[in-house]
Amino acid sequence: MNRFEHLITKLSEECAEISQQCSKVLCFGLGDVYGPEGLSNLERLVGEIRDLQGVLEMLEDENVLPRVVWVRDAKAVEAKKVKVEHYISYARSRGTLI
């Protein structure tokens, strides 16, 4: 494995850790505190997002990703929000979202 492959593996791991923390939030709530560190699920989720940012910045440093990854693209963000809202409405119409 080379450095590029290692960083891409770390990127995948961080995304999986965010996913796992989202599951804990859904099961136990944002305020649930567990473990010896005494961190809430919200604090853990924020930590995982920061870990992801660290790996993304390393990939930027390696010129794998463009430097603009963390620059807010208002048009793209708004398009994503519209798409998510569409699927929220669709889920409601299907009876799977209250």
N, C-alpha and C positions, 0 to 999 in steps of 0.2 A: 504494500500500500504506500502510495506517495502522499505528500502533504495535501495536495488538492483532494484526493480521495478521503483522507482523514477529515478534512474540514467539511466536506459534503456529508460524511457520516455524522459528524457532530451536528450539522444543520438538521439532519433527519432526526437525531436523538432529541434535540431541543424542541422540535415541533411535536414529537411524541410526548414529551414531558408536559408541554402546554396542554395537549389533548387530555392527558391523564389528570392534570389538575382541574381542568374544566369538568371532568366527570365527578371529581370529589366535591366541587362547588355544587353541582346539581344534586348529588346525593346528600350532602351534609350542610350546605349553605356557605355563604361567603365568610361568615363570622366564626365558623367552627375552628377551634384551636386544638392541635394535636402535636405529638412528638416532643422530644426534649428541648427543641428550640423555642417552643411556645408561640409559633407563628400561626396566624389565621390562614384560611384557604385563600383569602384575598391577597394577603402578603406573599404567600407562596406562588400564586398565579402571576403577580407582578414580578416576582423574582425570576420566574421561568421566562417571562417575556423579555426581561433585561438580559438573561443569558442568551436568548435567541439574538438579540440585538448585538451582543458581543461577537457571536460567531458570524453574523452578517457583516459586521465591520471588518473582521479578519478576512472574509471573502472579498470585500472591497479592496483591502490592502493588497491582496494577491491578484487584483485586477480580474477576478472571476466575475464579480458583480459590478455594475456601474456605481459610482459614488452617490447617485441620486436615490438609492433604495429607500432611505429614510426621509427624503424630502417629500413633503406632502403635495400630492398631485390632486388638487381640489376637484378637477373634472372626473378623474378616475375614482376618487373616494365617493363622490356624489353618485356616480353610476353604480357603484357597488351597493350603496345604501338603497337606491331605487330597486335594484335586483332583490336584495334581501327582503324589503318590504313587500314586493310582489309575491315572494314565496311564503311570507307570513300570512298574507291574505289568502293565498291558495290553501295553505294548511288549515286555516280557519274554515274555509269553504268545505274542506274534506272532513271536518270534525276532529282533526288530530291536534288542534291547538285551541285552547280556551281563551 
